[in-house]
């Protein structure tokens, strides 16, 4: 009985820690500030500044991170399996990131997509993949 209680207690503490971490991360994104920069550097992607802030707030409220790529803005959603050991991106919600070209395994990404060049695991092999 005592082991069961300790197990339940650990699960509850981890759940509270996870919720707190999400709230802490989400509160760090200031959509007004983000859009001030993006709107001044890349005008024309949003109908108005206010629409851009609205888009950013919606992204954050859906557990996402507002990102910018050469093709425009997108909401990069967080994954639930970030950090899990993997050997293929099919094992992850996002992609399986290798540390370098000699890696035998990688870790699942924290977000569903990304921009730039990374080492990605595919069927146990490392490929360098670049995304816009």
C-alpha positions in Angstrom: 0.0 0.0 0.0 2.8 2.4 0.9 4.5 1.7 -2.5 1.2 2.5 -4.3 0.8 5.7 -2.4 4.4 6.8 -3.2 3.9 5.9 -6.9 0.7 8.0 -7.0 2.4 10.9 -5.2 5.3 10.8 -7.7 2.9 10.9 -10.7 1.0 13.9 -9.2 4.2 15.8 -8.5 5.4 15.2 -12.0 2.1 16.3 -13.5 2.1 19.5 -11.5 5.7 20.1 -12.5 4.8 19.6 -16.2 1.9 22.0 -16.0 4.0 24.6 -14.2 6.8 24.2 -16.8 4.3 24.8 -19.7 2.8 27.8 -18.0 6.3 29.2 -17.3 7.4 28.7 -21.0 4.1 30.1 -22.4 4.3 33.2 -20.2 7.8 34.0 -21.6 6.4 34.7 -25.1 5.3 38.3 -25.4 3.3 38.4 -28.6 3.2 42.1 -28.8 7.0 42.3 -28.6 7.4 39.4 -31.1 5.1 41.1 -33.6 6.8 44.5 -33.2 10.0 43.0 -34.6 8.4 40.7 -37.2 6.0 43.4 -38.4 8.8 45.9 -38.9 11.2 43.4 -40.5 8.7 41.5 -42.6 5.6 43.6 -43.4 2.8 42.2 -45.5 2.4 38.8 -44.0 -0.5 39.9 -41.7 -3.4 42.1 -42.5 -2.5 44.3 -39.6 -0.3 44.4 -36.5 -3.3 43.4 -34.3 -4.0 40.3 -36.6 -0.4 39.3 -36.1 -0.6 39.6 -32.3 -3.9 37.7 -32.4 -2.2 34.9 -34.5 0.7 34.8 -32.0 -1.5 34.6 -29.0 -3.6 31.8 -30.6 -0.4 29.9 -31.3 0.9 30.2 -27.7 -2.5 29.2 -26.3 -2.3 26.0 -28.4 1.0 25.1 -26.8 3.0 26.4 -29.8 5.9 28.6 -30.4 5.5 31.4 -33.0 8.3 30.9 -35.6 9.3 32.6 -38.7 10.8 31.1 -41.9 11.6 32.5 -45.3 8.2 31.5 -46.5 6.4 33.3 -43.6 5.2 32.7 -40.0 4.1 29.4 -38.7 3.1 28.0 -35.3 5.6 25.3 -34.2 3.7 23.0 -31.9 5.5 21.4 -28.9 5.7 17.6 -28.8 5.0 15.4 -25.8 8.0 13.0 -26.6 10.8 15.6 -26.8 14.1 14.0 -25.5 13.0 10.4 -26.0 15.8 8.2 -27.5 15.1 7.3 -31.2 16.8 5.8 -34.3 14.2 7.1 -36.8 11.9 10.1 -37.1 8.9 7.8 -37.5 9.4 7.1 -33.8 8.8 10.7 -32.9 6.0 13.3 -33.1 8.5 15.7 -34.5 11.9 14.5 -35.9 14.7 12.3 -34.5 17.7 14.7 -34.0 21.2 13.3 -34.0 24.0 15.1 -32.2 26.4 14.6 -35.1 27.0 12.7 -38.4 28.5 9.7 -36.4 25.6 9.2 -34.0 24.0 5.8 -33.6 20.8 7.2 -32.1 19.2 10.6 -31.5 16.5 12.3 -29.4 13.0 13.3 -30.4 12.7 17.0 -31.0 10.8 19.3 -28.6 8.8 20.8 -31.5 7.0 19.3 -34.5 9.0 21.2 -37.1 12.0 23.4 -37.5 13.9 25.6 -39.8 17.6 25.2 -40.8 19.9 22.3 -41.2 20.0 19.4 -38.7 21.3 15.9 -38.4 18.2 13.6 -38.6 18.1 9.9 -37.9 16.5 7.8 -40.7 16.4 4.0 -40.3 19.4 4.1 -38.0 21.5 6.3 -40.3 22.2 10.0 -40.0 21.2 12.4 -42.8 21.8 16.1 -42.9 18.5 17.7 -43.7 17.8 21.4 -44.4 14.3 22.9 -44.1 12.9 26.4 -44.9 
